[in-house]
Amino acid sequence: MSFIAFQQEIQAQTDKRIHMAQPLNEDQVMTIDGYLHEEVWNNSGNTWSGDFIQRLPNENEAPTQQTTFTVFYDNKYLYIGILAHDEAMDLINQRMSRRDGYNGDWIEVIIDGYHDLRSAASFSLSAAGVKSDKYISLNGAEEDIAWNPIWYANSALNENGWTAEMKIPLSQLRFGKAREQTWGLQVQRRILRKEELSVWQRVPLDAPGWVSEFGELHGLMNLRPQKQLEVQPFTVGSLNTFEKEPNNPYRNKNKLNLN
């Protein structure tokens, strides 16, 4: 192989795919019900990305079912619409689980907001509407599944497969102050019945990392990092019951504590 051909092969392996995010009009109301009925999703000028590639079980082959997605944003949220095409609607696995269960068929959106090629926030949604999330560090070597950001999502079945909507507050993401942002982006889909994983940006199984190999999200303009303030009220109660002692006024039948 000549040196020029070798260079071209390496370049083909390292090309980063780009998706252009689009600003959302201020008067556009988004209902996160999973159905993609809003006009913004169906506008003829909308930009959708697809052409996923298998990661497992047959790396670098076309997936059995394709996936497409698009991204919008405003000054508070990131909105992601996903079409998970499936010719066998009856075989879509809608297994229920608790949060962070990663059961059944699901779609995962991973965002490297700082574009440091090392860390990223992962948001997954199953066909049953179960949310999962985790924070990825060390270029994929470490994952924190205890991370539970506040975000909104829903999914729905239709004749073409299933659809998903995600609404992610910018306050749950980490990014810089540049007027025009570039974020790392990966979208991954699992089809349980085939044990198949497909990805938007191909990452070879022998790649030296994970986050560093992501594609890129462009078109993000005039975003401001949000303040990180959350209030979580709680109530804890306990009830102890025991036999009353006739000669002990402090020994009642019940003892209730409330915090």
Secondary structure as GFF3:
##gff-version 3
##sequence-region A 1 259
A	DSSP	alpha_helix	3	14	.	.	.	ID=ss1
A	DSSP	beta_strand	18	20	.	.	.	ID=ss2
A	DSSP	beta_strand	22	23	.	.	.	ID=ss3
A	DSSP	alpha_helix	39	42	.	.	.	ID=ss4
A	DSSP	beta_strand	53	56	.	.	.	ID=ss5
A	DSSP	beta_strand	67	73	.	.	.	ID=ss6
A	DSSP	beta_strand	77	85	.	.	.	ID=ss7
A	DSSP	three_ten_helix	89	91	.	.	.	ID=ss8
A	DSSP	beta_strand	106	112	.	.	.	ID=ss9
A	DSSP	beta_strand	120	126	.	.	.	ID=ss10
A	DSSP	beta_strand	131	137	.	.	.	ID=ss11
A	DSSP	three_ten_helix	138	140	.	.	.	ID=ss12
A	DSSP	beta_strand	142	144	.	.	.	ID=ss13
A	DSSP	beta_strand	152	158	.	.	.	ID=ss14
A	DSSP	beta_strand	161	169	.	.	.	ID=ss15
A	DSSP	three_ten_helix	170	172	.	.	.	ID=ss16
A	DSSP	beta_strand	180	191	.	.	.	ID=ss17
A	DSSP	three_ten_helix	192	194	.	.	.	ID=ss18
A	DSSP	beta_strand	196	199	.	.	.	ID=ss19
A	DSSP	three_ten_helix	211	213	.	.	.	ID=ss20
A	DSSP	beta_strand	215	221	.	.	.	ID=ss21
A	DSSP	beta_strand	237	241	.	.	.	ID=ss22
A	DSSP	beta_strand	254	258	.	.	.	ID=ss23
###
